[in-house]
Amino acid sequence: MTEADRKRFEDVLALVRPYLEADKGNIEFVSFEITTGVLELRFMGACRTCAMSAMTLRAGVERVVRRQLPEVRRVEAVP
C-alpha cells in the first residue's frame, strides 16, 4: 500500500472518529488486503470493551468507509 493510499484510508476514518471520540473511543487503521477487499481496524479506548462495538462497526464505520472507498468490500475489527 502506498503512502497516498494509506492517507485516503486515514482521511475516511477521520470522518467517523469524532463520533467515537465523543464516547471516549477511537479507531486505528491496521491493514487493507487488496485481493479480498478486507479492511482491518482496531477499536481503542472505550470502544474496545463496548457491547455496541459490533453494531458501530457495521452500521457506522463500514457504511461510511464503503461509501467513500469502493474497493473495500468488508470491514473487520481485530484485537
N, C-alpha and C positions, 0 to 999 in steps of 0.2 A: 504494500500500500504506500502510495506516495504521500509526501507531507501535505500536498494540496488536497488529496482525498481525505486524509485524516482531519484537516481543518473543516471540510464540508460536514463531516460527521459531528465534529465538536460544535459547529455553528447550529446545527439542527438540535442537538441535545441542549444547547443554551436556551432554546425556546421553551423547554419543559422544566428546566432547572428551577425557576422562580416558584413554581407550584410545589415542588418537592422541598425546597428550602423553607417555605412557609410552615412546613410541618417538621422542621429540623432534620431534613434528609437531603440526599443528593444522589447523583448517578455518575458513573465513571465509564468511559469507553474502554473496553477490553480488547476486542478484536472484531474483524469482519472477514468472513470467508467468502471470497468472490464466487467460487464454484457452486456453493449451496445457497448463497444469499442470506446467510445467517449472521446477524449482528449480536455479539455478546456484550452485555453490560453488567456492571456491578452496582448494586444498591449500597449506599453508605449512610451513616448516621442512623436516624430513627427508621429509615426505610428498610434497613436490614432485618429488623425484627417485627415489622408491622404486618399484621394479619391481612391487610388490604394490598400488600405489595404486588401480588399476582394480578389483581384487578387493575392496579395502577399501571402495571407493565402492559397489559393487553389493551385496555380501554383508553389509556392516556398516552404513554410513551410510544408504543408500537404504532398506534394510529397516526400520530404526528410524524414519526420517522418514516413510515411507509408512504405517506403523502408527499413528503419532501424529497425522499431518496428512493426512487422507484426500483433501484437494484436490490433493495432489501426485501427479502421475502418473509423473513421471520426474525423476531427479536427474542433473545433468551437472556435470562438473568443467571449469572454464575456467582458462586461464592467467592 
